[in-house]
Amino acid sequence: MPSAFHACRRTLAFAMSLSIVPAIASAGGDPQRPCPTTCRQELLARRTLHAAPIPRTEAPVIDGRLDDPVWARAERATGFVESTPRPGAPASLVSEARVLADDRALYVALVYDDPRPDTIVAPLVRRDDETTSDWAFVEIDSRHDRHSAFSFGVNPRGVQVDGAWVSDTDYDSSWNAVWQAAGARGPHGWTAEFRIPFSQLAFLLPADGGSLVWGINFYRYSPHHGESSNWSPRYQGLAGVVSNFNDLDVPAPPAARRIDVTPYISPRAGDPSGSHVAAGADARIGLGPNFNLTTTAHPDFGQVEADPSQVNLTAFELFQTERRPFFLEGLDVFRFDTSASFATRDVDFANDTAFYSRRVGRAPSFDPPDGARLARPPAATTILGAAKLSGQTSGGWTIGAFTAATDGAQAPLEGPVGTPADIAVEAPMLTSVARVRKAIDRAGSSIGVFVADVHRVAPTEDVAAENVRDQFVLGSDATVRFDDARYELGAWALASRSSGTPGAIDRLLTGSVHLYQRPDAPWTSNDQRTAIGGAAGSVSLGRVAGAFQWQAGIRGLSPAFDLNEIGFQSTADWVVASGTWRYDRFHDGAHVRHWTIGSDNAGAAWTWAGVPRTKVASVYGLIDWASYWTTRLTATHETASLSTSWLRGGPAIRLPARDTAALSVASDRRHPSFISVDVSAARDERLHGSAISLSPLLNVRMSDRVQWSVGPSYEVDRVPWQPAGAIVVDGAPVWTVARLTEHTISVTTRAEMVVSPRLSVQFYAQPFATAGRFDRPGAVRAPRAEDVATRVVHLAIDDPLVESMALAPSEARHLNATAVLRWEYRPGSFVTIVWNQTRGASTSSLGEAGATLGRVFGDPATNVLVLKVSVRL
């Protein structure tokens, strides 16, 4: 077994012990921030701003004009620091911030001077569209955990955007709150005014009723000047974001019960399941001064944009981002990131996470009995209700608890005579998640615990035979920053246990994540077991500040580790040693503003037993030109790799080496209209396998109120050894492959018209088509042979094996189009009208992708019209 693998296993054991028993000494104090040659150190040191207390009767009118006399009482925060184009330098545009507070809300005024007020960019766009514009943001770390923060932004036309910072540096734009803001242009620039209710923030009231200390930042972006700046330092080469916030001293509001209730009613017509009227409600309730309970009953997601169509040639599930509002809100509290920047030909760890909220209400995973099929398989299960509890204890622990109940599902069964008309395809389920985290110093170090469980309630015999009854996951993580926050040591560990009937456990172990049925697997399958357990862990060390940054880490997943009832896990049975690096330089030159060179995908991998899998190396270069165009070029080389999943349960096969190159070019996004082009190409060594893709995008703003974009995409994949099934010959399986040539084309179109920041119409459509054909059939004879030519033996067309192979050509086409009218008739209350059309077909015929795409408009259509009215009480 290679010594490198032994070193990885020892390091992983250390990682698990570090994260499960997170006894970490805090460095304490504020880190010394790296100071570029153009900076002023006093602007980089942590500063404090005091919010002036005011009575509620003197609260300013939120109109963006700052003409209320009460603003004269507020302290002024000045001395903004540039993020771009001169990282760390004093901002060239003069900016100022002021803060007031009454017993219900925080009030913020931002004064942004501009020597060229005629160049201020202020389009009228829908809420939460952070398009090219001048922007003013207020960012508040109300938990004061140096780890998370709430972000509120407005442009000079009063368009509001909001989001949340999670894990110190990751921004989630999907978070929404109910607050007010306005902007106004003047002869010397523009001003912004905010009213942020305390009920929209999470914080801990002091026991003595004194003042609160929060983290605070004010952000400014001016596209014409190409300058972004912050009151709290944020620039390339400085570690962290929220951990660098300055302090805000806030008079503590009195303890008050906070209740928000938003009932809705939603008639739906044209749905394949029948027209009906749905009703439900969302509620947010304050439990004491420090905790919030958010609940939903029968949530409706009719206005949510559809997932994009994709072609999946791997054995693994595709990751889809969360789009449902209830699950997006407060998702940062439950985040337990297990992702890694490492990808091979058929495996990518970029989206792995311990809690994947798309599991709640997902489509049932059910295979009907032999000879039968489901006439209308459900696309989702009904969510009966869900609740989230979040807050902070007096000891500084941030706590989140989530639970959701989904109903069982049935589907019509078509099959042999005597089969029932309807069959249960899913049981009622309870999903529970708890997350605890604590900041341990001011540099962003933290420790945390994660617990999750999924339980199927009284499943039928058919459902219990295919799905585990319970899955339990327990984990812990820790992050330590040291040496003035220049370096970061991180570790996490998870343990899982899945239990159910022997059939369910066998189905789990023989699925694409585990593939226990492989004939060359180093373990033996036991189809009588009723539970399995496994572990996973990671440790990493990196330099996170300065012009040169790097990270190196080791992660491992045991063969039986599984959390796909709760989280997202691409595969198991891996040990990976990987790393990234990046070097940045900024210029005031005539041609280049900034360039970066680095690698975001490099490392080596083994199976859990120590068998080498693959080695990957990549390098990229990024140039920000003085014209504000950007260019990125990436090159990747993967050595010959051993894939245990390629043959879908067959023996591990050695795949040939592969080279990939990708080029991305984008025009100046400061302009209302812009273009971008992404091109990539890949080539397999000696097998004539290749992949080429082209994806241009054109975004046009026709006026301050109307914009549209169109993004066609064309891809050609030639996969030399695409699996074609296992054929039994003389009692033994023969694994077959063939060359697949697949053409895929799609056109994604978006358009929007904005009447006001609270009234907009959006349109989305994506026609999608793919056509594939097989040739060059072959049989796998020596899957691990060093010589490529001996691994697969090509078969003649008249070979008996070919007649049994699944080599029929195929084409598939799909169209999903949605139009949404959304009116926020008062803060937090909406009228939404949604029209959705879907059409498509799949056939076993040979066609061109372009012609297939055209035929989608002739397929039968399903039209659904939804009206949703909600009112915030």
N, C-alpha and C positions, 0 to 999 in steps of 0.2 A: 504494500500500500504506500503511495507516495508520501514523503515526509511533509510536503506542503499540506496535504489533506490532514495529517495528524495534527499539525499546528492549527489548522482551522477548527478541528473538533475541540482541542483544548481551549481555544479562545472562546468558542461558543459556550462551553461549560462555564467559563468565567462570566460571560454575558448574562447567562440565566441566573447565576447566583447574585450578580450585581443588581439586576432588575427586580428579582423576587424579594431580596432583602435590601431595600434601598437606604442604607445608612450612609449618608453622604454629608460631609462637613461643608458648611457654607463658607464661601470666601468672605462675604460681607462687604459692605461699602460699594461705592460706585466704581466701575471700571474706567481706566484711562483710555479715552477714545483716540484712535489714530488720527493724526492731524496732517492733511496734505499741506504742501508749501504755501497754498493760497488761503489757508484758513485762519480764523482767530480763535484761540483756545477758549476764551471766555464764552464764546457762543456755543462751544461743544460741551461745556460743563453743564451738569443738571441744574435747571433753574426752576423757580416756583412762582406761580401766578395765583393771586387771591381773588376769588369770586366775591364781588361786592353784594352783601345781603340787601334786599329791597322788599317792601311790603307788596302783597299781591295786587293791591289797588294801583300801584305805580308801574306795573309791568309794561314794557314797551309794546307798541303795535308792530306786528311783524309785517313790514312792507318793504324792507330793504333800504330805507332812506336814512336811518340813524338820526332822525330829528327829534327824538324823545329826550327831554332834559336829563332823564335818569342815567343815560349813558355817560354823562360827565363824571359820575361817581366811580366809574370802573377803572381799575389799573390797566395800563397799556402794555401789551406784550409785543416787543419789537425784536430786531436782530434775527431775521430769518436766515437760514442756511441753505445754499443751493444743493440740490440733488444732481441736476443737469443744467447747463453743460459743464460747469466747473465744480465737481464734487467737493463739498466741504467749504467752499468759499462763501463769504458773505453775499447774500442775494443782491443782485443789481436792481431789482424792482422793490420799491419800498412797500412793506406790508406791516399791518398792525392788527392785533386782536384784543378784544375786551370780553369779560364774562360777568354776568349778573346771576343772582339766584333768589327766587322766592320760595315759598313752602311747597310748590308743586312742580317747578320746572327750572331748567337751566337756560339762560339766554346768552347768546354769543353774537358778537358783532365783529365783522372782518372788514377792514379798509384796505383795499388793494389799489395803490397808485399805479398809473400807467402813463408814461410820457407820450404815448400814441393812443389815446382813447378811441380813436376812429378805427383802430385795428383789432379791438376786442371782438372775439368770436363768440357768438351767442345764438346758436340755432334753437328753435323750438322743437323739442323732441319729447317722446313719451317718457314717463317716469322710469327710472332705473336704466336708461340708455346712456351710458357714459361714453358718448361719442366725442368727436373732435370739438372742443369748446374751451373757453376759459372756465375754470372750476375753482370753487372754494370748499374745503373740507374741514370738519371738526372731527377728531378721533379721540375717543374717551375710553381709557382703561379703568372703568368704574369698579371692577373687582380688585384692582391694584395688585394683580398677580404677575405683572410683567410678561404675560403670556397671551392674553386675549384682549380685544378692544372692539368697540362699536364705532362705526364710521358713518358720518352724515355729510352729504355734499349737495351743493346747489350751483347752478350757473347763473349768469346775469339775467336770464329770462325767467328764473324761478323754477327751473326743472330740478326735481329732487332725485337723488340717488342715495342708496345706503347699502351697507354691507358689514361684514365682521372680519376682524383679524383673528386667526387661530394659529396655534403653535408658534407664536411670535412673528413668523414671517409669511404665513400663507393667508391670502385674502379670499374670502368667500362673498361674492357679490350677490348671492341669492337671499341673504338675510334681509328682512323687511321690518319696519317699525312704523308707528303712527306719530308724526311730528310735523312741525311747520317750518318753512323757510321761504325767503324771498330775496331777490337780487335787484339792484338798480344801477344803471350807468350814469355817470356824471362827467363834468368837464375835466376831472383829474384822474379818472379811472372808474372803478366800480366798487360797490359795497354789498355785503350780504348780511342777513339777519336770520338767526335761528331761535326757535323755541323747542327744546328737547325735554319732554316730560320725564320726571324721575321714574314714572311707572314703566318706561321703556328700557330702563337700564337695570343691570344687576349689581347690587352693592350690599355692603354690610354696614348697618348703622352702629355708631360707637355707643358703648354702654353708658358713657357719661353725658350723651346728648351734645357733645361738642362738634367740632368740624370734622369733615372727611378729607382724606388725601387720596386723590385719583391721579392716574397718568393722563396726560393731555398732549395733543399735537394739533397744530393748524397747518394745513397743506394748501399750496397754491400752484396752479398750472396755467401758463400763458402760451398757447400754441404759436402765436405770431412771433414772440421773442424766443421761442424754443426753450423756455426756462421753467423748471419746477423747483419749488423751495418749501421748506418746512421750518416751523419754530423749534421742533425737536429734531436733532440731526438725523438724517436718513440719506445715505449716499453709498455708492459702490465702494466696497472695501470696508464698510462698517458692519459689524456683526449685529444681527437682530433688527427688529422694527419696533415692536411694542416695548421691548425692554429698554429702549432708548428714549421713551417718552419723558418729557419734563413733568413736573408735579403741579397739580391744581388743588388749592385749598378751598373746600366748598362748605358753607354752613349746612349742617345736617338737617334734612327736612324732618318734620314730625312723623312718627309712625302712623300709617294710615292704611286702611283696607283698600286694596286695589282690585277692582273687578271690571273686566271687559268681556262682554258677551256679543258674539256676532252670529245670529241665526241666518239661515239661508233657505230659499226654496228654488228648485231647479226643475222645470218641466223639460222633458227630453222627447223628441219625436224623430222617427226614422231609424232608431237603433235596432239592429238585428234581433236583439233579445226582447224587443217590444217597446212601444211608447209607454212612458210612465212619468210620474212626478216624484222627485227625490227631495228630501228635506233633512236638514241637519244643523249643527251649530258648532262654532269654535268658541272657546272661553279661555280667558287668562285671569287667574285669581292670585292675589297676593296673600301668602301665608306668613303672617308676621312681617317684619321689616326686611327679612333677608332672603326669602324664598318665593319663587313664583311657580304656580301650577298652570300648565297649558293643556287643555283637553280639546278633543274633537269627537263628534258623534256623526257617523255616516258621512265622512268627508267626501266632497265631490271634486274631481280633478278634470272636468270636461274642458276647461280652458287651457290645459297644459299642452305645449307643443309636442308633437310626436317625436319619437326617437328616429334618428337618421337610419336609412337602410344601409346595410353593409354586407359584404361577402366574407364568409368565414371558412377558410380552407383548413383550419387547424381542428384539433379534437376538443378545444377548450371553449368555454363560455365567453361571450363578448361582454365587456364592461359597459354599462350605460349610466350616465350621470343622473343624479336625482333631480327631478323637476317639480315635485309636488310641494306646494307652499308649506303645509304643516310640518313636513319632515325636514325642510330646509331651515326653518327657524330654530335657532339654538343648537344646530348640529355640531357646532364647535365644541360644546361641552362634552360630547360623547366621542370625540375623535380619538382613535388609537391607530396611528399610522404604522403599517407594517410593510410599506412599499420599499422598493429598491431600484436604483437606476442601473438596471442590468437587463438586457434582452438578447435572446438568441433567435434562431430562425422561427421556432414555433412556440416560444415561451417568453412572456414579458411580465415582470414583477411590478410594473409601474403603478398598477391600480390596486394592489393587495391592501386590504384593510380589515380590521377585526369587526367593525360594524358597517354593514352595507344596507342602508335603509330601504333600498329597492327590493329586498327580500320580503318586506311586509306588503302583503297584497299581491304578490307575484303570481304568475300563471302556474297552475298545477303541473307537476312533473309526474305524468302517469302514462304507462304503456298499456293499452287495452289487451285483452286476451288474444291469443293466436286466432287468426281468421276474422277478427272484428276490428272496427275502427270507430273513433269518436266522430260523430257527424258535425258537431259544433263545439270544439274544445274551448273552454273558457280562456279569455285573454288575461284574466286577473281574478283574484278572489276578493270578496266584499270585505272592506274594513268596517267592522262594527263600531269600533271606537279606539281611541288612543289617548295617552296622557304622558306629559313630561313634567318632571319636577326638577328645578335647578335653583341653586343659590350658593351661599358661602357661609361657613361657620365662623364663630368668633376666633377659632384657631387658624383661620386663613385657608381652610380646605374648600376648594370648589367642588361641589357635588352635583351630579346629574343622575336622574333615574327615569327610565322610559319603559312603557308597557303598551302593547297593542293587542287587540283581539280581532281575529279575522274569522269569517264564517266558512263553513264547508262549501264544497262546490260539487255539482252534478253535471253530467253531459249525456246527450242521447248516444246510445250505442247501436251501431249497425253491424250485424254479423250473422252467424248461423242461426237457424230456427231454434227458438227456445232461449235466446239471450234476452236479458231484461231490456226494456225500452230505455231506461235511464240507469246510470251507474254512478256511484260516488267516486270522484276523482281527487278529492282533497278533504281532509278533516278540519274541523275548527282548530285554530292554533292560537297560542298565547306566546308572545315574544317579549322578553324582558331584558333590559340592559341597564347596568349601573356603572358609572365612571366617577372616580375620585382623583383629584389632582391638587398638588400644593406647590407653590413657588417657594424656593428655599433661599433665594438671594435676589439682589437687584439686577443681576446680570442676565437673568432669564433661566437659571437652573430650576429644575422641577422634578418631582417624583409623582407617580400615579399608580392607580389600580384599576383594573377593568374586569367586570363580571357580566356574563350574558347567558341566557337560556332560552331555548325554543321547545315548546311542548305541544304535541298534537293531542287533542282531547277526543277520546273514544273513537279512534279511527275504525272504519270498516275493515273487514278481513282483507279486501283487495288493496285498500290504501296502506294498511299496516304491512303488507307483504312487499311494498315498494319504497316506503318512506320511513326513515327513522322516527321513533316516537319522541325521543328527547335528544337534545344536543346542549352540552354545557361547556362554557369556555371561561377560563380564569387566566388573568395575566397581570403583569406589572411592567412599568417602564420608568426610566430615569434619564435625565439629561443634566450634565454638569458643564458649566462654562468656567474657564480658568485663564490665568495669565491675562488679566484685564479683558476677559471675554474674547480673546483672540482665538482660543481653541475650545472645542466642544467634544465631550465624551458622551455618547449615548448608548443605551442598551434597552432591550425589551425582551420579554419572554412570555409565552402563552402555552397553556395546556388545554387539550380538548378531550371530551368524552362523548361518544355517540352511542345510543342504545336503541334497540328495537327487536323485531323478529329476526330470525336467522336469514330469511329472504331479504329483508331490508338492509341488513348489514352486508350481506353478500353483494347486493346491488350497488351499495355505496363503494365497496372495495374494488369492484370491477368497473366502476365508472372511469371517466377520462382523467380524473384527478389522481387516482391511485393505481389502477390497472394491475391489480393483484393476480389476474389470470394469465399474465405473460408467461410463456413457457420457459423463459430463461430467468425469471425472477428469483432472487436469492431467498425467498420465503415460500412457504406452502400455505395455500388457502384453506381455511376451515369454515365451511358453509354452515356450521352449527353454532358459531359464536353469536351472542346476542349483544355484545358491546365491544367497542374498540376505543383506544385512547392513543394520543400522540402529543408531541411537543414541538415547539418552534421557538427560535430565538435569534437575536442579532446583537452585535456590538460594533460600534463605529467610532472613529476618532478623526477629527478634521480641524483644519485651520479655517475659520469662518470670517476673518477680518484681514484687510490688506489687499494689495493689488494681486497677489498670488494666493489663491485659496485652493484647498484640496480636501478630500475626504476619502478614507479607506475603511472598509467594513467587511464583516463576515456574517452571513446569515445561514441558518439551516432549518429544514423542515423534515421531520421524521416521516417515514412512509405512511403511517396511519393517522397523521395529524389531519384534522378536517374541521373547518368552521363555516362551510358554505351554506348551512341553514341560517347563519347569523351574519357572516361577513362575506368578503370576496377573496377567494384563494384560487390562484390559477392552477397550481399543481403542488404535488408533495414529492418527498424523496429527493431533496436537493441540499447540497452544501455549496455555497457561493462565496468566493472572495472577490470583491469588486471595489472599484474606486473611481473617483472623478477628480478633475482638476481644471483650473481656469486662471488665466492671466489677463488682466485688464489694463488698458492704457487709454488716457484721455488726451486730446489734442485741441489746440485752438488754431489748427492749420487751415489752409485754403481748400483742402480736399477731404480730409478725414476728421471727424469729430471724436470718434471713439472706435477702438477695435479690441476684439477679444479672441484669444485662441485657447482651446482646451479640449477636454474629452468628457463625455457624459455617459459612456458605455464601454467599460473595459474591465476584464477580469477573467477568472477561471472557475469552473464548476465541476462537481463530482456528484455521484449518487451518495446516499447516506452510508452505503457500504464501502465507499472509497473508490469506485470505478470512475475514471476520468470521463467527463461529458464533453466539454468544449472549452475553447478559449476565444475571447473576443477583444478586439482593440479598435478604437475609433478616435478620430480627431476632427475638430470643427474649427472654422474661422468665421468670425462675424465682424462686419464693417458697418459702422454708421457714418455715412458720407456727410460732408458739409452741406449737401443739398437736402439732407434729411431722408434720403433713400437709404434702405438697408439691404445688405447682401449677406447670406449665410451659406456656406458650403460645408458639407459633412461627408466624410469617407469612413467606412467601416469594413473590417476584415474579420471573418469568423473562420477559424480552422475547421478541419473535418471534425464533425461532432457526432456523438453517440446519442441518439434520441430513443427514449424508452416509450414514447407516446405516438410516434409517427404511424405505426402500423395498427393503431387502435386496438391494443390488446395483444398484438403479435410480438415477436421477439424484438429486442432493441436492434436498431439498424444504424450503421455509420453513414451519415449524410456527407456529401462532398463539401469542400471549402466554398465559401460564398463571399463575394465582394459587393458592397453597396455604396452608391454615391447619391447625394441629395443636394439640390440647389433651391434656395428660396430668395426671391427678390420682391421687395415691396416699395412702392412710391411713398412720397411725403404724406404721412397721415395727418399732418396739420391742416391739409386742405380738405374742404368738404367732400370732394370726390377723390378716390384713390384706386389703385390697382395693385394686385399681387399675383405672383406666379410661383407655384411649387412644382418641381420636377424631381423625379427619383428614378434610378435604374439599378438593377441588381443582376448578378450573373453567377451561376453555379459552375464550379470548376469541372471541366471535362464532360458534363452531361447536357450541355446546351439548354439548361434551365435559365430562365430570365424573368424579370418583372420590370415593367415600365409604367409610370403613371405621370399624368399631367393634370394639374388642378389650378387653373387661373380663377381670379375673382375680380369682379368689377363692382365697385360701390359708387353710386351716383346720388348726390344730394341736389335735387332739382330746385329746391327753395328752402326757406327756413322751416317749412312744415312737411315737406314731402321728400322721401329718399327711398331708393330701392337698390338691391344688389342681386347679381346673378353669378353663380359659381358652378360652371360645368366641370365635370371630372371624367377622365378616360383612363382606363387601366387595362393592361394586357399581362396576364400571368401565364407562364409556361412552367408547369411543375413536372419534372421528369418522372418522379416516383410517387404519384398520387395514389393512395390506397384504393384498391378495387375489390376488397373483400377476401375472406378466407374460404377456400374450397377444399372439401374433404376428399382425399384420394387414398384409397387403401387404408381407411381408418385414421389417417393422419391429416391435419390441416396444412394446406399449402397457401402461403400468403402471397397475394398477387398485387401488382401495381401497374400503372399505365401513365403515359404522359398526358397531362391535362392542359389544354390551351383554352383559356377563358378570357373573354372580352367583357368589360363592365363599363357602363356609361351611366351617368346621372347628371341632373341639373337641379341645383338648389337655388330657389328664388325666394327672396324676401322683399316686402314692400311695406311702408307705413306712411300714414297721413296723420298728423297731429293737429287737432283743433285747438287744444290747450294742454298744459302739462297734466291735466286730469282727464282728458278725453282724447282717445286715440283709436285708430283702426289699423290692424296689422293683417298681413297676408303671408302665408308660408306654403310652398309647394315643392315637392321633390319627386319627379318621375325618375324611376330607377329601372335598369334592365341589365341582365347578364346572360351570356350565351357561352356554353362550353362544349367541347368535344374531346374524345379520347383517341389516342393512337399509341403505337409502340408498346403493346402489352408485354408484361414480364412476370416472372416468378422469382420470389426471393429465395435464394439458395444458400448463400454464405453472408448473412447480414453484417457481420463484423470484420469481413476480410479487408486486408489493407488495400488490395487492388480494387478500384471502383468497378472494373469490368466484370469481376467475378461475384459481386454481391447480388446482382440481379441478372437472370438469364432471360433474354428476349424470346418471346414465343411467336411462332408462325400463326398467321390468321386462322389456319385450319386446325390448330392445336385444340384438342378437346377442352383444355382448361379455358381457352378464350371464350368458348360458347357459354361457359358458366359465369363469366365475369360480368360485372355491372358496368358496361361500357357504352350505354345508350347516350347519345347527345341530349342536352337539355337546355332549356331557356326559361328564365323567370323574369317577370316584370311586375312593377308595383308603383302605385301613385298614392301619395298622401298629401292632401291639400287642406288647409285650415285658414279660416278668416275669423278674426276676433275683434269685436268692438268692446272697449273697456272704458267705463265712465266711473270715476270716483266722485260721486255727487256730494259727498262730505267726507272729512278725514276718516279713513278706515272703512267706509261703506261703499259698495260697488254694485253696478249693474253690468253684467257681462253677457254678451250674445256671441255664441260660437257656432259656426257652420263648419262641418268636417265632411270631406269626401274621400273614400278609399276605393281603389279598384286594382285589379291585377289578376295574374294567372301564372301557372307553371305547367310546362308541357315537355314531353320527351320528343323533341324535334331539334333539328339543326337550323340555326338562323344567325344572322348578324345582330350584334348588340344594338346598332342604330335602328335597324328595322324593328327589332323587338320593342325598343323604347317607343316607337311610333304607334305600335299596336295597343299599347296600354290604354290609350284614350278611347279605344273601341270596346274595351272590356266592360262588363256590367258594373255599375257604380252603386255604392252604398252611401247615402247621404244622411247625416245626423245633424239636427238643429237643437241647440241647448240654450236656454235662457236661465241665467243665474242671478238672483237678487239677494244681496246680503246687506244687513244693516248693523252697524256697530252701536251697541248700547253702552 
